[in-house]
Amino acid sequence: MSPLAVLTAIILGSAVAIGFGLCVVWFLAFWLREESRQLASELGRLPIYCALFIALSAIAGSALVGLYKKRSWRWWAQGAMWAMVAMLFAVSWRR
């Protein structure tokens, strides 16, 4: 197993865990929004982050499969994964 495959697997696992956690929080906050107006007002960007982390999970998963099976498109998938990581960093760093 190459170091790049290990790093890709770590990114995949982290993205899946964060994405799942954010989607559960979004579901619960959406479900309870009638009971708490403050909670409803804080839902703004949560769906965007859920979608971004789910997309990162899909891209990282395809990048990992490409690395393991030595597909010709594996470097394109790696580039897409790292671009998505950079985009998530830029979006979350922005206020």
LUMMINU-781182 format. One line per 2 residues: number of its first residue (from 1); their letters; for each residue z, x, y negated of N, C-alpha, C. Coordinates in nm, 2 decimals, always signed. Atoms other than C-alpha are relative to their C-alpha. Layout:
NUM	A	Z:X:Y:Z:X:Y:Z:X:Y; ...
This chain:
1	MS	+0.00:+0.09:+0.12:+0.00:+0.00:+0.00:+0.00:+0.09:-0.12; +0.02:-0.08:+0.12:-0.11:+0.15:-0.33:+0.10:-0.04:-0.11
3	PL	-0.09:+0.04:+0.11:+0.12:+0.16:-0.64:-0.05:-0.11:-0.08; +0.05:+0.11:+0.08:-0.12:-0.07:-0.82:+0.02:-0.13:+0.07
5	AV	-0.02:+0.13:-0.08:-0.09:-0.33:-0.54:+0.15:-0.04:-0.01; -0.14:+0.04:+0.01:+0.29:-0.31:-0.56:+0.03:-0.05:-0.14
7	LT	-0.02:+0.05:+0.14:+0.28:-0.35:-0.94:-0.06:-0.14:-0.02; +0.06:+0.13:+0.00:+0.04:-0.64:-0.90:+0.08:-0.11:+0.07
9	AI	-0.09:+0.09:-0.07:+0.27:-0.80:-0.65:+0.12:-0.04:-0.08; -0.12:+0.02:+0.08:+0.57:-0.76:-0.88:-0.04:-0.10:-0.11
11	IL	+0.05:+0.09:+0.10:+0.37:-0.93:-1.16:-0.02:-0.14:+0.05; +0.03:+0.13:-0.06:+0.26:-1.21:-0.93:+0.13:-0.07:+0.03
13	GS	-0.12:+0.07:-0.03:+0.61:-1.28:-0.81:+0.08:-0.04:-0.12; -0.07:+0.03:+0.13:+0.76:-1.27:-1.16:-0.07:-0.12:-0.07
15	AV	+0.07:+0.11:+0.07:+0.49:-1.50:-1.30:+0.02:-0.13:+0.07; -0.02:+0.12:-0.07:+0.53:-1.75:-1.02:+0.14:-0.05:-0.03
17	AI	-0.14:+0.04:+0.02:+0.91:-1.75:-1.06:+0.02:-0.06:-0.15; -0.01:+0.04:+0.13:+0.89:-1.78:-1.44:-0.07:-0.13:-0.03
19	GF	+0.08:+0.12:+0.01:+0.62:-2.04:-1.43:+0.06:-0.12:+0.06; -0.07:+0.11:-0.07:+0.81:-2.25:-1.18:+0.12:-0.05:-0.08
21	GL	-0.12:+0.03:+0.08:+1.13:-2.23:-1.38:-0.04:-0.07:-0.13; +0.04:+0.07:+0.13:+0.95:-2.33:-1.71:-0.05:-0.14:+0.03
23	CV	+0.05:+0.13:-0.03:+0.78:-2.62:-1.54:+0.11:-0.10:+0.04; -0.12:+0.08:-0.03:+1.11:-2.75:-1.40:+0.07:-0.04:-0.13
25	VW	-0.07:+0.03:+0.13:+1.27:-2.72:-1.74:-0.08:-0.10:-0.08; +0.09:+0.09:+0.07:+0.97:-2.90:-1.90:+0.01:-0.14:+0.06
27	FL	-0.01:+0.13:-0.07:+0.99:-3.18:-1.64:+0.14:-0.06:-0.04; -0.14:+0.06:+0.03:+1.37:-3.23:-1.69:+0.01:-0.03:-0.15
29	AF	-0.01:+0.03:+0.14:+1.34:-3.21:-2.07:-0.09:-0.12:-0.03; +0.09:+0.12:+0.03:+1.05:-3.46:-2.07:+0.07:-0.13:+0.06
31	WL	-0.06:+0.12:-0.06:+1.25:-3.69:-1.84:+0.12:-0.04:-0.08; -0.13:+0.03:+0.08:+1.57:-3.67:-2.06:-0.03:-0.01:-0.15
33	RE	+0.03:+0.00:+0.15:+1.39:-3.68:-2.40:+0.05:-0.12:-0.07; -0.05:+0.13:+0.06:+1.50:-4.04:-2.46:+0.15:+0.01:-0.03
35	ES	-0.15:+0.00:+0.01:+1.87:-3.95:-2.42:+0.04:+0.10:-0.11; -0.04:-0.10:+0.10:+1.86:-3.65:-2.66:-0.12:+0.03:-0.09
37	RQ	+0.11:-0.02:+0.10:+1.64:-3.64:-2.97:-0.01:+0.15:-0.03; +0.00:-0.14:+0.02:+1.73:-3.27:-3.02:-0.08:+0.07:+0.11
39	LA	+0.07:-0.05:-0.11:+1.60:-3.19:-2.68:-0.15:-0.03:-0.01; +0.14:+0.04:+0.02:+1.28:-3.38:-2.75:-0.07:+0.08:-0.10
41	SE	+0.06:-0.07:+0.11:+1.22:-3.19:-3.07:-0.03:+0.15:+0.04; +0.02:-0.14:-0.04:+1.24:-2.85:-2.88:-0.10:+0.02:+0.11
43	LG	+0.09:-0.01:-0.11:+0.97:-2.93:-2.63:-0.14:+0.07:-0.05; +0.13:-0.05:+0.06:+0.69:-2.79:-2.86:-0.09:+0.09:+0.08
45	RL	+0.08:-0.10:-0.07:+0.56:-2.48:-2.69:+0.02:+0.01:+0.15; -0.03:-0.02:-0.14:+0.70:-2.52:-2.35:-0.12:-0.03:+0.09
47	PI	+0.11:+0.02:-0.09:+0.39:-2.68:-2.19:-0.10:+0.11:-0.01; +0.09:-0.11:+0.01:+0.18:-2.40:-2.33:+0.04:+0.12:+0.08
49	YC	-0.05:-0.11:-0.08:+0.40:-2.14:-2.17:-0.01:-0.03:+0.15; +0.02:+0.04:-0.14:+0.40:-2.33:-1.84:-0.14:+0.03:+0.04
51	AL	+0.14:-0.01:-0.04:+0.02:-2.33:-1.84:-0.04:+0.15:+0.00; +0.03:-0.14:+0.01:+0.00:-1.96:-1.94:+0.06:+0.08:+0.13
53	FI	-0.05:-0.07:-0.12:+0.23:-1.85:-1.66:-0.06:-0.04:+0.13; +0.07:+0.04:-0.12:+0.06:-2.06:-1.40:-0.14:+0.07:+0.01
55	AL	+0.13:-0.07:+0.00:-0.27:-1.91:-1.51:+0.02:+0.15:+0.04; -0.03:-0.14:-0.04:-0.12:-1.56:-1.48:+0.03:+0.01:+0.14
57	SA	-0.02:-0.01:-0.15:+0.00:-1.64:-1.13:-0.13:-0.01:+0.07; +0.13:+0.01:-0.07:-0.35:-1.75:-1.03:-0.08:+0.13:-0.01
59	IA	+0.08:-0.12:+0.02:-0.51:-1.44:-1.18:+0.06:+0.12:+0.08; -0.07:-0.11:-0.07:-0.25:-1.20:-1.04:-0.02:-0.02:+0.15
61	GS	+0.02:+0.03:-0.14:-0.29:-1.37:-0.70:-0.14:+0.05:+0.05; +0.13:-0.04:-0.03:-0.66:-1.32:-0.70:-0.02:+0.16:-0.01
63	AL	+0.01:-0.14:+0.01:-0.62:-0.96:-0.82:+0.07:+0.07:+0.12; -0.06:-0.05:-0.12:-0.38:-0.89:-0.53:-0.09:-0.01:+0.12
65	VG	+0.09:+0.02:-0.11:-0.62:-1.04:-0.28:-0.12:+0.10:-0.01; +0.11:-0.10:+0.02:-0.90:-0.83:-0.42:+0.04:+0.14:+0.03
67	LY	-0.04:-0.13:-0.03:-0.70:-0.52:-0.39:+0.02:+0.02:+0.15; -0.03:-0.01:-0.15:-0.59:-0.58:-0.03:-0.13:+0.00:+0.08
69	KK	+0.13:+0.01:-0.08:-0.94:-0.68:+0.09:-0.11:+0.09:-0.05; +0.10:-0.09:+0.05:-1.11:-0.41:-0.12:-0.13:-0.07:-0.04
71	RS	+0.12:+0.07:+0.05:-1.35:-0.66:-0.28:-0.06:+0.07:-0.12; +0.07:-0.07:+0.11:-1.61:-0.54:-0.53:+0.05:-0.05:-0.14
73	WR	-0.05:+0.06:+0.13:-1.46:-0.77:-0.80:+0.14:+0.03:-0.03; -0.14:-0.02:+0.02:-1.11:-0.64:-0.77:+0.04:+0.06:-0.14
75	WW	-0.03:-0.06:+0.13:-1.13:-0.43:-1.09:-0.02:-0.10:-0.11; +0.01:+0.10:+0.10:-1.25:-0.73:-1.29:+0.13:-0.09:+0.00
77	AQ	-0.12:+0.08:-0.01:-0.95:-0.93:-1.16:+0.12:+0.08:-0.05; -0.10:-0.08:+0.06:-0.72:-0.64:-1.25:+0.00:+0.00:-0.15
79	GA	+0.02:+0.00:+0.15:-0.86:-0.63:-1.60:+0.04:-0.14:-0.06; -0.04:+0.14:+0.04:-0.82:-1.01:-1.63:+0.15:-0.01:+0.00
81	MW	-0.14:+0.01:-0.01:-0.46:-0.98:-1.51:+0.07:+0.07:-0.12; -0.06:-0.08:+0.10:-0.37:-0.71:-1.76:-0.03:-0.06:-0.14
83	AM	+0.03:+0.07:+0.12:-0.55:-0.90:-2.04:+0.09:-0.12:-0.02; -0.09:+0.12:+0.01:-0.34:-1.21:-1.96:+0.14:+0.05:-0.03
85	VA	-0.13:-0.05:+0.03:-0.02:-1.00:-1.96:+0.01:+0.04:-0.15; +0.00:-0.04:+0.14:-0.11:-0.86:-2.30:-0.01:-0.13:-0.09
87	ML	+0.01:+0.12:+0.08:-0.20:-1.21:-2.43:+0.14:-0.07:+0.00; -0.14:+0.06:-0.01:+0.14:-1.35:-2.30:+0.10:+0.08:-0.09
89	FA	-0.08:-0.08:+0.09:+0.31:-1.06:-2.48:-0.02:-0.04:-0.14; +0.03:+0.03:+0.14:+0.13:-1.13:-2.80:+0.04:-0.14:-0.04
91	VS	-0.04:+0.14:+0.03:+0.19:-1.51:-2.78:+0.15:-0.01:-0.01; -0.14:+0.01:+0.00:+0.56:-1.47:-2.70:+0.07:+0.08:-0.11
93	WR	-0.06:-0.08:+0.11:+0.62:-1.20:-2.96:-0.02:-0.06:-0.14; +0.03:+0.07:+0.12:+0.47:-1.42:-3.23:+0.11:-0.10:-0.03
95	R	-0.10:+0.10:+0.03:+0.72:-1.64:-3.41:-0.06:-0.13:-0.04
